[in-house]
């Protein structure tokens, strides 16, 4: 911060010059994400997941942080729900009503917890892991 206070401007690291000057480009946007006029977000609870997928929205961002109470049960059940949803086997019977995924559903996007939030139930070398990395790793591994 002293260098910035003295007027020095931030710059890229010299060792990353080859990346910036390289001949590369980003892959095209996947077809399923080209149209994102209507998006819905919500918790990873089964009824909400099913209703959001069936809502007619272009995409559904399931949320492991702000829309969810991030206790162990909710986090793990959310992973179970998404695993079933990805395989199109997620169903729910509640109060005499049967919920299931329609043939046409929204495109799934997953929002893990922020990296700054710890997962207190999992440690590596005695240190809690990042909740966001934990959520992402579980979803990626199982799907």
GUSETI-798433 format. One record per residue (C-alpha): chain; residue in one letter; x, y, z. Coordinates in steps of 0.02 Angstrom, whole numbers, plus 50000, padded with zeros to 5 digits. Layout:
<atom unit="A" code="A" c1="X" c2="Y" c3="Z"/>
...
END
This chain:
<atom unit="A" code="X" c1="50000" c2="50000" c3="50000"/>
<atom unit="A" code="X" c1="50147" c2="50119" c3="50027"/>
<atom unit="A" code="X" c1="50196" c2="50101" c3="49844"/>
<atom unit="A" code="X" c1="50017" c2="50137" c3="49791"/>
<atom unit="A" code="X" c1="50011" c2="50287" c3="49908"/>
<atom unit="A" code="X" c1="50171" c2="50348" c3="49825"/>
<atom unit="A" code="X" c1="50084" c2="50346" c3="49656"/>
<atom unit="A" code="X" c1="50143" c2="50178" c3="49588"/>
<atom unit="A" code="X" c1="50009" c2="50098" c3="49481"/>
<atom unit="A" code="X" c1="49966" c2="49913" c3="49495"/>
<atom unit="A" code="X" c1="50033" c2="49804" c3="49355"/>
<atom unit="A" code="X" c1="50035" c2="49623" c3="49301"/>
<atom unit="A" code="X" c1="50169" c2="49505" c3="49363"/>
<atom unit="A" code="X" c1="50313" c2="49492" c3="49238"/>
<atom unit="A" code="X" c1="50307" c2="49301" c3="49246"/>
<atom unit="A" code="X" c1="50130" c2="49304" c3="49172"/>
<atom unit="A" code="X" c1="50183" c2="49399" c3="49015"/>
<atom unit="A" code="X" c1="50174" c2="49243" c3="48904"/>
<atom unit="A" code="X" c1="49993" c2="49215" c3="48954"/>
<atom unit="A" code="X" c1="49942" c2="49393" c3="48912"/>
<atom unit="A" code="X" c1="50034" c2="49394" c3="48747"/>
<atom unit="A" code="X" c1="49992" c2="49215" c3="48697"/>
<atom unit="A" code="X" c1="49879" c2="49165" c3="48553"/>
<atom unit="A" code="X" c1="49728" c2="49097" c3="48646"/>
<atom unit="A" code="X" c1="49542" c2="49128" c3="48661"/>
<atom unit="A" code="X" c1="49400" c2="49080" c3="48775"/>
<atom unit="A" code="X" c1="49285" c2="48938" c3="48721"/>
<atom unit="A" code="X" c1="49115" c2="48992" c3="48655"/>
<atom unit="A" code="X" c1="48968" c2="49008" c3="48774"/>
<atom unit="A" code="X" c1="48878" c2="48839" c3="48788"/>
<atom unit="A" code="X" c1="48715" c2="48835" c3="48691"/>
<atom unit="A" code="X" c1="48615" c2="48808" c3="48851"/>
<atom unit="A" code="X" c1="48679" c2="48974" c3="48921"/>
<atom unit="A" code="X" c1="48658" c2="49083" c3="48766"/>
<atom unit="A" code="X" c1="48482" c2="49136" c3="48818"/>
<atom unit="A" code="X" c1="48476" c2="49195" c3="48998"/>
<atom unit="A" code="X" c1="48331" c2="49317" c3="48993"/>
<atom unit="A" code="X" c1="48242" c2="49236" c3="49139"/>
<atom unit="A" code="X" c1="48343" c2="49162" c3="49283"/>
<atom unit="A" code="X" c1="48281" c2="49101" c3="49450"/>
<atom unit="A" code="X" c1="48380" c2="49069" c3="49607"/>
<atom unit="A" code="X" c1="48337" c2="48975" c3="49764"/>
<atom unit="A" code="X" c1="48391" c2="48852" c3="49898"/>
<atom unit="A" code="X" c1="48444" c2="48672" c3="49871"/>
<atom unit="A" code="X" c1="48287" c2="48603" c3="49957"/>
<atom unit="A" code="X" c1="48202" c2="48469" c3="49848"/>
<atom unit="A" code="X" c1="48034" c2="48555" c3="49823"/>
<atom unit="A" code="X" c1="48117" c2="48718" c3="49773"/>
<atom unit="A" code="X" c1="48240" c2="48631" c3="49658"/>
<atom unit="A" code="X" c1="48098" c2="48541" c3="49567"/>
<atom unit="A" code="X" c1="47988" c2="48696" c3="49556"/>
<atom unit="A" code="X" c1="48132" c2="48805" c3="49497"/>
<atom unit="A" code="X" c1="48183" c2="48681" c3="49362"/>
<atom unit="A" code="X" c1="48001" c2="48670" c3="49305"/>
<atom unit="A" code="X" c1="47969" c2="48859" c3="49314"/>
<atom unit="A" code="X" c1="47997" c2="48897" c3="49131"/>
<atom unit="A" code="X" c1="48150" c2="49003" c3="49171"/>
<atom unit="A" code="X" c1="48300" c2="48990" c3="49056"/>
<atom unit="A" code="X" c1="48416" c2="48947" c3="49200"/>
<atom unit="A" code="X" c1="48408" c2="48903" c3="49383"/>
<atom unit="A" code="X" c1="48549" c2="48950" c3="49501"/>
<atom unit="A" code="X" c1="48538" c2="48842" c3="49654"/>
<atom unit="A" code="X" c1="48617" c2="48929" c3="49802"/>
<atom unit="A" code="X" c1="48715" c2="48845" c3="49942"/>
<atom unit="A" code="X" c1="48742" c2="49010" c3="50034"/>
<atom unit="A" code="X" c1="48616" c2="49154" c3="50041"/>
<atom unit="A" code="X" c1="48459" c2="49053" c3="50001"/>
<atom unit="A" code="X" c1="48508" c2="48911" c3="50116"/>
<atom unit="A" code="X" c1="48543" c2="48890" c3="50301"/>
<atom unit="A" code="X" c1="48716" c2="48814" c3="50282"/>
<atom unit="A" code="X" c1="48709" c2="48683" c3="50418"/>
<atom unit="A" code="X" c1="48779" c2="48509" c3="50387"/>
<atom unit="A" code="X" c1="48610" c2="48428" c3="50352"/>
<atom unit="A" code="X" c1="48556" c2="48560" c3="50227"/>
<atom unit="A" code="X" c1="48723" c2="48559" c3="50137"/>
<atom unit="A" code="X" c1="48727" c2="48370" c3="50120"/>
<atom unit="A" code="X" c1="48543" c2="48354" c3="50075"/>
<atom unit="A" code="X" c1="48569" c2="48490" c3="49945"/>
<atom unit="A" code="X" c1="48708" c2="48387" c3="49866"/>
<atom unit="A" code="X" c1="48595" c2="48233" c3="49867"/>
<atom unit="A" code="X" c1="48455" c2="48335" c3="49786"/>
<atom unit="A" code="X" c1="48567" c2="48402" c3="49649"/>
<atom unit="A" code="X" c1="48641" c2="48231" c3="49613"/>
<atom unit="A" code="X" c1="48464" c2="48164" c3="49588"/>
<atom unit="A" code="X" c1="48414" c2="48317" c3="49486"/>
<atom unit="A" code="X" c1="48563" c2="48299" c3="49369"/>
<atom unit="A" code="X" c1="48512" c2="48117" c3="49341"/>
<atom unit="A" code="X" c1="48330" c2="48175" c3="49322"/>
<atom unit="A" code="X" c1="48273" c2="48060" c3="49464"/>
<atom unit="A" code="X" c1="48230" c2="48194" c3="49592"/>
<atom unit="A" code="X" c1="48051" c2="48174" c3="49656"/>
<atom unit="A" code="X" c1="47959" c2="48225" c3="49813"/>
<atom unit="A" code="X" c1="47794" c2="48175" c3="49892"/>
<atom unit="A" code="X" c1="47732" c2="48309" c3="50011"/>
<atom unit="A" code="X" c1="47559" c2="48343" c3="50084"/>
<atom unit="A" code="X" c1="47476" c2="48226" c3="49959"/>
<atom unit="A" code="X" c1="47561" c2="48304" c3="49808"/>
<atom unit="A" code="X" c1="47692" c2="48221" c3="49696"/>
<atom unit="A" code="X" c1="47831" c2="48331" c3="49627"/>
<atom unit="A" code="X" c1="47944" c2="48277" c3="49483"/>
<atom unit="A" code="X" c1="48049" c2="48358" c3="49349"/>
<atom unit="A" code="X" c1="47967" c2="48402" c3="49183"/>
<atom unit="A" code="X" c1="48041" c2="48345" c3="49018"/>
<atom unit="A" code="X" c1="48100" c2="48523" c3="48982"/>
<atom unit="A" code="X" c1="48190" c2="48604" c3="49128"/>
<atom unit="A" code="X" c1="48297" c2="48758" c3="49160"/>
<atom unit="A" code="X" c1="48485" c2="48750" c3="49140"/>
<atom unit="A" code="X" c1="48569" c2="48718" c3="49308"/>
<atom unit="A" code="X" c1="48697" c2="48837" c3="49381"/>
<atom unit="A" code="X" c1="48768" c2="48801" c3="49554"/>
<atom unit="A" code="X" c1="48822" c2="48938" c3="49675"/>
<atom unit="A" code="X" c1="48931" c2="48866" c3="49814"/>
<atom unit="A" code="X" c1="48961" c2="48957" c3="49976"/>
<atom unit="A" code="X" c1="49091" c2="49094" c3="49975"/>
<atom unit="A" code="X" c1="49273" c2="49040" c3="49993"/>
<atom unit="A" code="X" c1="49283" c2="49140" c3="50155"/>
<atom unit="A" code="X" c1="49154" c2="49028" c3="50241"/>
<atom unit="A" code="X" c1="49229" c2="48876" c3="50326"/>
<atom unit="A" code="X" c1="49157" c2="48701" c3="50325"/>
<atom unit="A" code="X" c1="49180" c2="48660" c3="50508"/>
<atom unit="A" code="X" c1="49147" c2="48473" c3="50485"/>
<atom unit="A" code="X" c1="49295" c2="48445" c3="50367"/>
<atom unit="A" code="X" c1="49475" c2="48483" c3="50409"/>
<atom unit="A" code="X" c1="49642" c2="48456" c3="50324"/>
<atom unit="A" code="X" c1="49796" c2="48457" c3="50435"/>
<atom unit="A" code="X" c1="49686" c2="48522" c3="50576"/>
<atom unit="A" code="X" c1="49621" c2="48671" c3="50476"/>
<atom unit="A" code="X" c1="49443" c2="48693" c3="50416"/>
<atom unit="A" code="X" c1="49421" c2="48687" c3="50228"/>
<atom unit="A" code="X" c1="49337" c2="48824" c3="50127"/>
<atom unit="A" code="X" c1="49149" c2="48795" c3="50118"/>
<atom unit="A" code="X" c1="49146" c2="48853" c3="49937"/>
<atom unit="A" code="X" c1="49284" c2="48737" c3="49881"/>
<atom unit="A" code="X" c1="49203" c2="48595" c3="49979"/>
<atom unit="A" code="X" c1="49032" c2="48624" c3="49896"/>
<atom unit="A" code="X" c1="49111" c2="48637" c3="49724"/>
<atom unit="A" code="X" c1="49217" c2="48481" c3="49748"/>
<atom unit="A" code="X" c1="49071" c2="48375" c3="49807"/>
<atom unit="A" code="X" c1="48961" c2="48432" c3="49662"/>
<atom unit="A" code="X" c1="49097" c2="48404" c3="49533"/>
<atom unit="A" code="X" c1="49144" c2="48233" c3="49602"/>
<atom unit="A" code="X" c1="48965" c2="48169" c3="49606"/>
<atom unit="A" code="X" c1="48907" c2="48242" c3="49442"/>
END
